[in-house]
Amino acid sequence: MPDDAIVREDATLAAVRTRGLRYLNYLFWVLAIAGLLVFAQLCAALMSKWLGAIEYTRTTLGFARPVGPDYWIIAGFAAVILVVAIVAAFGLRAYHRSWNRRLRCVWTGAVDPALARLRPLEPAADARELERRTAYLRALTATPEWKHVAAPAAAGSRAAYELTASAVLKSLEVDIAQRAVTAGLVVGLNPNPVIDATSIIAAALDLQLHVLTRLGKRPSVGVWIEMLKRTTASLFLNWYVSREDALYLKLAIKKTGWGVGAASDLAQQAADALDDVDWDEFLGGSGVPGLSLVGSLAAKGIGIGAFGLRQVGTFIESTADDLLQGVLAGGILYYHGMALAAECLSLDMRHRDSPAMTRTISQAMAMACVPAGRILNNQVRVMRDFLRDRRRMVFSAAKGKVKQRADSLFSGFRRGGPSPAQATESELLDPRP
């Protein structure tokens, strides 16, 4: 099964995902309205306490309640509105200054609001829209960060704009893929679901902000709402792949461990068979000295190898489950990051739906599977090296004991003890001095 076809696009799953995102959109607005109602209730309670404090202050100072307009209450309302306006102004100024600092890594001079604005996509771009977007792309490719991409031709050439936009998207795709896969695999290492959800939310929002920064765009209120919806949708991994697709992904990750369990069983059976052989009877009672010892050592060595293979197989089974969740999270982060980048660079809806500006869930998951499988392969190699070293230590210890026992038996033979041919396997393998 090729890697680029690990996850197959399914029309039913796409329809379910679309409906799920639509329901999530409704849920988002319901929660937003509920949050506004709670905030309004809190503001009303605070305002009531503030007006009560003003009334108490006036009574304490001995001022009577006026018959006409109550200027104390009017002044209290005006003070609250003034404070809110000042806080909002400072917050908005800090927001713009923060984004200007972020965008200075792309736009070396002053940030042009027309270039930093994220324009909505039209069904079909007219000549004026093509001119505006060509001016943005020409200014972007003139910056030091994007000077490796050729600038588009003069306004009016749709083919030149699409070619340049595709080149910018491919260059940005490398950065998006690295960040998404790194964040996804970090999520796969953590067993706590709450921390996983928090990590996915933070990584999804950070990746989308990074895409806007690299492209020199400042998000509007509508873009913020869309990013928040996509960030929340990243938590629902089951909306993007089916159970069958998840099994395909898991098998793709575990392909480095295929056959380990079968090799372990075969090695253990060979070890048991060698251990049960009576070598003297097998050779017709020839009584070759030390042959039974060699057979026992070979059986024990194969048994150690079988144990190591079982441990490697168990390690692959447990680690593949953790990496699978990381692959799903990384693929979804990559998918949303590429979708936002394509919306920033597309000329119109027709260009946005073209293959050059579209990345599917299948491509995202297949891309994330490659580093996950590489990580598992590297860890399996490290574990095999560790078990190989352990096996060498066991054989070295056994070799030392056998040599010591053999020297002791030969010394006894020189003093008139039993001959080496009469030494049994139990005597040679006896660990006692």
C-alpha positions in Angstrom: 0.0 0.0 0.0 1.7 3.3 -1.0 2.2 6.0 1.6 0.3 8.6 -0.4 -2.9 6.4 -0.2 -2.9 5.5 3.4 -6.0 7.5 4.2 -8.6 7.4 1.5 -11.0 10.3 1.0 -14.5 9.3 1.7 -17.6 11.3 0.6 -19.7 10.2 3.5 -16.9 11.1 6.0 -16.5 14.5 4.3 -20.3 15.1 4.6 -20.2 14.1 8.3 -17.3 16.4 8.9 -19.1 19.3 7.1 -22.2 18.8 9.2 -20.1 18.5 12.4 -18.3 21.8 11.6 -21.7 23.4 10.9 -23.0 22.2 14.3 -19.8 23.4 15.9 -20.4 26.8 14.3 -23.9 26.9 15.9 -22.5 25.8 19.2 -19.8 28.5 19.0 -22.4 31.2 18.5 -24.6 29.8 21.3 -21.6 29.8 23.7 -20.7 33.3 22.5 -24.2 34.6 23.2 -24.3 32.9 26.5 -20.9 34.4 27.4 -22.2 37.9 26.4 -25.3 37.4 28.6 -23.1 36.4 31.5 -20.8 39.4 30.9 -23.8 41.7 30.6 -25.1 40.4 33.9 -21.8 40.9 35.5 -21.5 44.4 34.1 -25.1 45.2 35.4 -24.2 43.9 38.9 -21.0 46.0 38.9 -22.9 49.1 37.7 -25.5 48.6 40.4 -22.8 48.5 43.0 -21.1 51.5 41.5 -24.3 53.5 41.5 -25.0 52.4 45.1 -21.6 53.7 46.1 -22.3 57.0 44.4 -25.6 57.3 46.2 -23.9 56.4 49.6 -21.2 59.0 49.0 -23.8 61.7 48.2 -25.8 60.9 51.3 -22.7 60.9 53.4 -21.7 64.3 52.2 -25.2 65.6 53.0 -26.4 66.4 49.5 -30.1 66.0 48.9 -31.5 64.0 46.0 -32.3 66.5 43.2 -35.7 66.9 41.7 -34.5 67.3 38.2 -31.6 65.5 36.4 -29.4 63.6 38.8 -26.0 64.8 37.8 -24.3 62.5 40.3 -25.7 59.5 38.5 -25.0 61.0 35.0 -21.4 61.7 36.1 -21.1 58.1 37.4 -22.3 56.7 34.0 -20.0 59.0 32.1 -17.0 58.0 34.2 -17.7 54.3 33.6 -18.1 54.9 29.8 -14.9 57.0 29.8 -13.0 54.3 31.6 -14.3 51.6 29.3 -13.4 53.7 26.2 -9.9 54.4 27.5 -9.3 50.7 28.3 -10.6 49.7 24.9 -8.5 52.3 23.1 -5.4 51.2 25.0 -6.2 47.5 24.3 -6.8 48.2 20.6 -3.6 50.2 20.3 -1.6 47.4 22.1 -3.2 44.9 19.7 -2.2 46.9 16.6 1.3 47.5 17.9 1.7 43.8 18.7 0.7 42.9 15.2 2.9 45.6 13.7 5.8 44.1 15.5 5.0 40.6 14.2 4.6 41.9 10.7 7.9 43.8 10.7 9.6 40.4 10.2 8.0 40.5 6.7 7.3 44.1 5.9 10.6 45.9 6.6 9.1 49.4 6.6 5.8 50.7 7.8 3.0 48.2 7.5 0.6 49.1 4.6 -3.0 48.4 5.8 -4.0 47.5 2.2 -1.4 44.8 2.0 -1.9 43.5 5.6 -5.7 43.2 5.1 -7.0 39.7 4.5 -9.4 40.1 1.6 -12.4 37.8 1.2 -12.4 35.5 -1.8 -14.9 36.3 -4.6 -16.4 33.6 -6.9 -14.4 35.1 -9.8 -11.9 37.8 -9.6 -12.3 40.8 -11.9 -9.4 42.9 -13.3 -9.4 45.3 -10.2 -9.2 42.4 -7.8 -6.4 40.8 -9.8 -4.5 44.1 -9.7 -4.8 44.4 -5.9 -3.8 40.8 -5.3 -0.9 41.0 -7.7 0.4 44.2 -6.0 0.3 42.3 -2.7 2.1 39.3 -4.1 4.7 41.5 -5.8 5.3 43.4 -2.5 5.6 40.1 -0.6 8.1 38.5 -3.0 10.2 41.7 -2.8 10.8 41.3 1.0 14.0 39.6 2.2 12.1 36.6 3.5 10.4 35.8 0.2 13.0 37.1 -2.3 13.7 33.5 -3.4 10.3 33.4 -5.0 10.0 35.1 -8.4 7.7 38.1 -8.5 4.5 37.8 -10.6 4.1 39.5 -13.9 2.2 42.7 -14.4 -1.4 42.9 -13.4 -3.8 41.2 -15.8 -1.9 37.9 -16.0 -3.9 35.4 -14.1 -1.6 32.5 -15.0 1.4 34.3 -13.6 -0.3 35.1 -10.4 -1.4 31.5 -9.8 2.1 30.2 -10.6 3.7 32.6 -8.1 1.0 31.9 -5.4 1.6 28.1 -5.8 5.4 28.7 -5.4 4.8 30.7 -2.2 2.4 28.1 -0.8 4.9 25.3 -1.5 7.7 27.2 0.3 5.4 27.9 3.3 4.3 24.3 3.3 7.7 23.1 4.6 7.5 25.3 7.6 3.8 24.4 8.3 4.6 20.7 8.1 7.5 20.9 10.5 5.6 22.8 13.1 2.5 20.7 12.8 4.3 17.3 12.9 6.4 18.5 15.9 3.4 19.6 17.8 1.4 16.5 16.9 4.1 14.1 18.0 4.5 16.0 21.3 0.8 15.5 21.9 1.2 11.8 21.2 3.8 11.5 23.9 1.5 12.7 26.7 -1.0 10.3 28.2 -3.2 13.0 29.8 -6.2 13.8 27.6 -6.8 17.3 29.2 -3.2 18.3 28.6 -3.5 16.8 25.0 -6.6 19.0 24.3 -4.9 22.1 25.7 -1.8 21.4 23.6 -3.8 20.9 20.4 -5.7 24.2 21.0 -2.6 26.1 21.6 -0.7 24.5 18.7 -3.6 25.1 16.3 -4.0 28.7 17.2 -0.3 29.4 17.2 0.2 27.7 13.8 -2.5 29.8 12.2 -1.1 33.0 13.7 2.3 32.0 12.4 0.9 31.5 8.8 -0.7 35.0 8.9 2.6 36.5 10.2 4.7 34.8 7.4 2.3 36.1 4.8 2.2 39.6 6.3 -1.6 39.5 7.1 -3.4 41.0 10.0 -6.6 39.1 11.0 -10.0 40.8 11.1 -12.8 39.9 13.5 -14.3 37.5 10.9 -10.9 35.8 10.5 -10.5 35.5 14.3 -13.9 33.8 14.5 -13.0 31.4 11.7 -9.6 30.6 13.3 -11.3 29.9 16.7 -13.8 27.6 15.0 -11.0 25.7 13.3 -9.0 25.5 16.5 -11.9 24.0 18.3 -12.6 21.6 15.5 -9.0 20.3 15.8 -10.0 18.6 19.0 -12.5 16.3 17.3 -10.1 13.9 15.6 -12.8 11.4 14.8 -14.4 13.9 12.4 -11.4 13.6 10.0 -10.7 9.9 9.8 -12.8 6.8 10.0 -12.0 3.7 12.0 -10.8 1.9 8.9 -8.5 4.9 8.1 -7.1 4.9 11.6 -6.2 1.2 11.2 -4.4 2.0 7.9 -2.5 4.7 9.7 -1.6 2.4 12.6 -0.3 -0.3 10.2 1.7 2.3 8.3 3.4 3.4 11.5 4.0 -0.2 12.6 5.5 -1.4 9.3 9.0 -1.3 10.8 7.9 -4.0 13.3 6.2 -6.4 11.0 7.3 -10.0 11.5 8.9 -9.4 14.9 6.3 -11.4 16.8 6.5 -14.3 14.4 10.3 -14.3 14.5 10.1 -14.3 18.3 7.9 -17.4 18.3 10.1 -19.3 15.8 13.3 -18.4 17.8 11.7 -19.7 21.0 10.6 -22.9 19.4 14.1 -23.4 18.0 15.6 -22.8 21.5 13.3 -25.3 23.1 14.1 -27.9 20.4 17.9 -27.4 20.9 17.5 -27.7 24.6 15.6 -31.0 24.4 18.1 -32.7 22.1 20.3 -35.4 23.7 23.4 -34.9 21.7 25.1 -38.1 22.9 22.2 -40.2 21.6 21.9 -38.0 18.5 25.5 -38.8 17.6 25.1 -42.5 18.4 26.8 -42.4 21.8 30.1 -41.1 20.5 30.5 -39.0 23.6 32.1 -35.9 22.1 33.4 -33.8 25.0 31.6 -30.5 25.5 29.0 -31.0 22.7 26.1 -31.0 25.1 27.5 -27.8 26.6 27.7 -26.1 23.1 24.1 -27.2 22.4 22.9 -25.8 25.7 24.7 -22.5 25.2 23.2 -22.2 21.7 19.7 -22.9 23.1 20.1 -20.2 25.8 21.4 -17.7 23.2 18.5 -18.3 20.9 16.2 -18.0 23.9 17.7 -14.6 24.9 17.1 -13.5 21.3 13.5 -14.6 21.4 13.0 -12.7 24.6 14.4 -9.6 23.0 12.2 -9.9 19.9 9.1 -10.2 22.2 10.1 -7.1 24.0 10.6 -5.2 20.7 7.2 -6.4 19.5 5.5 -5.2 22.7 7.3 -1.9 22.4 6.1 -1.4 18.9 2.5 -2.3 19.8 2.4 0.3 22.7 4.3 3.0 21.0 2.3 2.9 17.8 -0.9 3.8 19.7 0.7 6.9 21.1 2.2 7.9 17.7 -1.2 7.4 16.0 -2.8 10.1 18.1 0.2 12.3 17.3 -0.1 11.6 13.6 -3.8 12.5 13.7 -3.2 15.8 15.6 -0.3 16.7 13.4 -2.2 16.0 10.2 -5.1 18.1 11.3 -2.9 21.0 12.3 -1.2 20.8 9.0 -4.5 20.7 7.2 -5.9 23.8 8.9 -2.6 25.7 8.5 -2.5 25.0 4.8 -6.1 25.9 4.4 -5.5 29.4 5.9 -2.4 29.9 3.8 -4.3 29.0 0.6 -7.1 31.4 1.5 -4.6 34.2 1.9 -2.9 33.5 -1.4 -5.8 32.4 -3.6 -7.1 34.8 -6.3 -10.7 33.7 -6.0 -12.8 30.7 -5.2 -12.0 29.0 -8.5 -8.3 29.3 -7.7 -8.9 28.2 -4.1 -10.5 24.9 -5.3 -7.7 24.1 -7.7 -5.4 21.2 -7.0 -2.4 23.5 -6.6 -4.0 25.3 -3.6 -5.8 22.3 -2.0 -4.4 19.9 0.6 -6.5 16.9 1.5 -6.8 15.1 4.8 -5.2 12.1 3.0 -2.1 14.1 2.1 -1.9 15.5 5.7 -2.1 12.1 7.4 0.4 10.5 4.9 2.8 13.4 5.5 2.6 13.0 9.3 3.1 9.2 9.1 6.5 9.5 7.6 8.3 11.1 10.6 6.3 9.0 13.0 7.4 5.8 11.3 11.0 7.1 11.3 10.9 7.8 15.0 9.6 4.3 15.8 12.2 2.8 13.5 15.0 4.7 15.2 13.8 3.7 18.7 13.4 0.0 17.7 17.0 0.1 16.5 18.2 1.6 19.8 16.3 -1.1 21.7 17.7 -3.9 19.5 21.3 -2.5 20.1 20.6 -2.5 23.9 19.3 -6.1 23.9 22.2 -7.1 21.7 24.6 -5.7 24.3 22.8 -7.5 27.0 23.1 -10.8 25.2 26.8 -10.2 24.7 27.2 -9.6 28.4 25.4 -12.8 29.2 27.6 -14.8 26.8 30.7 -13.2 28.2 29.7 -14.1 31.8 28.9 -17.7 30.7 32.2 -18.0 28.8 34.1 -16.8 31.8 32.4 -19.3 34.1 32.9 -22.2 31.7 36.6 -21.3 31.2 37.0 -21.2 35.0 35.3 -24.5 35.5 37.2 -26.2 32.7 40.5 -25.0 34.1 39.5 -26.4 37.5 38.6 -29.8 36.0 41.9 -30.0 34.1 43.8 -29.1 37.2 42.0 -31.9 39.0 42.8 -34.3 36.2 46.5 -33.5 36.5 46.2 -34.3 40.2 44.5 -37.7 39.4 40.9 -36.5 39.2 38.3 -37.3 36.5 39.2 -36.8 32.8 37.7 -34.0 30.8 35.8 -36.6 28.8 34.1 -37.8 32.0 33.1 -34.3 32.9 29.3 -33.8 32.6 27.4 -30.8 31.3 26.1 -30.1 34.8 29.6 -29.9 36.2 30.7 -27.5 33.5 27.7 -25.3 34.0 27.7 -25.5 37.8 28.2 -21.8 38.9 29.7 -22.9 42.2 33.6 -22.7 42.4 
